[in-house]
Amino acid sequence: NFQFIFCQFPHPTSPTIMSKGTLTIKLKEANLTRDTELVGKMDPFAIFIIGDLKAKSATIKSGGKNPKWKDQVFEFKVGTQDVINIEVWDEEDLKKNKLIGVTQLPISKITIENIYMQPLPLYYKMKPAGTLMCDMYYEPPYESTNGEEQKELATQGSFDYPSLER
């Protein structure tokens, strides 16, 4: 059990917020229904793509159909991009890596509540390939046009996001 602390921020569709916010993604685990290996277990890794930005997770050797990642946290400064593309692959030593599944998530689904903790469905050739679990949160920038507003925010202290641990 953990407690969520939600903070009220300006509306997420504001151009100033979408242009400078920080999106943090913590990769946790997958439940894969597609298996690319005839013999042995898959070695899954994930790739997160937002516009021209790309991040690759660690490979979970012999992670099979239920890999679990530890300490895999990625931060993106999101601009006008509106979609996160996620790919899950099986790493091969001597052959070409094999695609397990893909998914997309509009950044707006995260910015509305500043947090997203739902399983993401994966697909391979339009067929279900499993789910991916990531904890995601969005931190909008604090923009101010006058010094008084900045002083007021500084005296209010910082905002805490909920722990992403389960």
Solvent accessible surface area in square Angstrom, and as a share of the most:
residue,aa,sasa,rsa
1,N,206,1.05
2,F,77,0.32
3,Q,145,0.64
4,F,83,0.35
5,I,87,0.44
6,F,122,0.51
7,C,30,0.18
8,Q,170,0.76
9,F,24,0.10
10,P,88,0.56
11,H,124,0.55
12,P,17,0.11
13,T,94,0.55
14,S,35,0.22
15,P,113,0.71
16,T,69,0.40
17,I,6,0.03
18,M,34,0.15
19,S,51,0.33
20,K,120,0.51
21,G,0,0.00
22,T,18,0.11
23,L,0,0.00
24,T,7,0.04
25,I,0,0.00
26,K,25,0.11
27,L,0,0.00
28,K,26,0.11
29,E,68,0.30
30,A,5,0.04
31,N,87,0.44
32,L,2,0.01
33,T,89,0.52
34,R,63,0.23
35,D,67,0.35
36,T,17,0.10
37,E,38,0.17
38,L,184,0.91
39,V,133,0.76
40,G,58,0.56
41,K,135,0.57
42,M,0,0.00
43,D,26,0.14
44,P,0,0.00
45,F,5,0.02
46,A,0,0.00
47,I,25,0.13
48,F,0,0.00
49,I,33,0.17
50,I,0,0.00
51,G,42,0.41
52,D,147,0.76
53,L,71,0.36
54,K,138,0.59
55,A,22,0.17
56,K,105,0.44
57,S,5,0.03
58,A,50,0.38
59,T,30,0.17
60,I,41,0.21
61,K,118,0.50
62,S,71,0.46
63,G,15,0.15
64,G,6,0.06
65,K,84,0.35
66,N,91,0.47
67,P,2,0.01
68,K,127,0.54
69,W,12,0.04
70,K,170,0.72
71,D,128,0.67
72,Q,32,0.14
73,V,81,0.46
74,F,29,0.12
75,E,122,0.55
76,F,11,0.05
77,K,139,0.59
78,V,2,0.01
79,G,18,0.18
80,T,127,0.74
81,Q,53,0.24
82,D,93,0.48
83,V,43,0.25
84,I,0,0.00
85,N,47,0.24
86,I,0,0.00
87,E,43,0.19
88,V,0,0.00
89,W,56,0.20
90,D,1,0.00
91,E,43,0.19
92,E,26,0.12
93,D,121,0.63
94,L,175,0.87
95,K,134,0.57
96,K,174,0.74
97,N,54,0.27
98,K,63,0.27
99,L,47,0.23
100,I,0,0.00
101,G,0,0.00
102,V,57,0.33
103,T,12,0.07
104,Q,121,0.54
105,L,7,0.03
106,P,53,0.34
107,I,0,0.00
108,S,51,0.33
109,K,107,0.45
110,I,0,0.00
111,T,4,0.02
112,I,113,0.57
113,E,104,0.47
114,N,17,0.09
115,I,21,0.11
116,Y,37,0.14
117,M,27,0.12
118,Q,102,0.45
119,P,75,0.47
120,L,4,0.02
121,P,61,0.38
122,L,0,0.00
123,Y,92,0.35
124,Y,56,0.21
125,K,156,0.66
126,M,182,0.81
127,K,142,0.60
128,P,108,0.68
129,A,1,0.00
130,G,11,0.10
131,T,53,0.31
132,L,0,0.00
133,M,25,0.11
134,C,0,0.00
135,D,0,0.00
136,M,0,0.00
137,Y,41,0.16
138,Y,1,0.00
139,E,75,0.34
140,P,4,0.03
141,P,33,0.21
142,Y,105,0.40
143,E,87,0.39
144,S,29,0.19
145,T,136,0.79
146,N,71,0.37
147,G,40,0.39
148,E,120,0.54
149,E,80,0.36
150,Q,105,0.47
151,K,130,0.55
152,E,103,0.46
153,L,61,0.30
154,A,81,0.63
155,T,113,0.66
156,Q,107,0.48
157,G,46,0.44
158,S,104,0.67
159,F,83,0.34
160,D,91,0.47
161,Y,52,0.20
162,P,11,0.07
163,S,61,0.39
164,L,21,0.10
165,E,106,0.47
166,R,169,0.62
